[in-house]
Amino acid sequence: MNLEGKSAIVTGAGRGIGKEVALLLAKEGASVVVNDPGVGRSGEVTEDKPADEVVAEIKAAGGTAMANYDSVADYANAGRMVKSCVDTFGKIDILVNVAGMLRERMIWNMTEDDFDQVISVHLKGHWNMCHHATKVMRTERYGRIINFSSDAFKGAVGQCNYSAAKAGIIGLTRSIARECGRYGITANAMCPMAATRMTVNDAVIAGWKRRLDAGLLTQAQYDARMAMPGPEFVAPMVAYLATDAAEDVNGQIFHAERSRIHTYYFGEEARSIFKQDDNGMFTVDELISMVPEGLMQGIPNIAPKEDSK
């Protein structure tokens, strides 16, 4: 077992990707805090306790786990979760942040609460957990942090709150990697593709169909989403990043799905234009000419204006 003697927290571990990650970490020998408050897809309160079910499954297979029901969006609760892991298992070696929610609306229909709640759970929740965990990991001079972003960081229709949070998680992860690498702590992010209650349900499928009909999705993109694989295919890469063998993998972004894992060419310089005279100061008239001919040559508008109907 590759994680024998390690202790881990997995947030959002009651269902979907988080559950598969928690099960695999436990199978590889880690003691796991299974965190899930049992809320609905949009953050609504329910009576569900999925964390208990996952803990029972881990224990039935001979593993070690405990349930936690706190919200990662609460700073103090996040600290108590980390303390509970240390108090129960002696340390915290691995943190996997999967917890999330969705409030999907176009920006002009989105409420302030829709925006704030998604940012709070995703981006602030990641920061809360990483903040408290790194305090302990830094003294131990060891840690593995795996955060969950999404391909939505590129921009997604009806998900500006979610996209903003997921892009922020990439910046957060890369910053943690730079700050904490010297202490033996790695931080990497996942952009998974998997069918879960967060990504596929009747309402989501209906939305995809509307976007296909409106030309916002290609037929190939629609077909790929309809054939989306399960979350179990994401877990192995997460478990790998949690091992000692991944000590030099730091500050990276990975996509994982069935039969394919890839990295991203993220944030690097692609094209440039230059000006040497006039102290390097471009004029607006020059940019009107040079940007289309240089920086944007062959790059289409991602959502061109349509004729009014």
Disulfide bonds with the S-S distance in Angstrom:
none
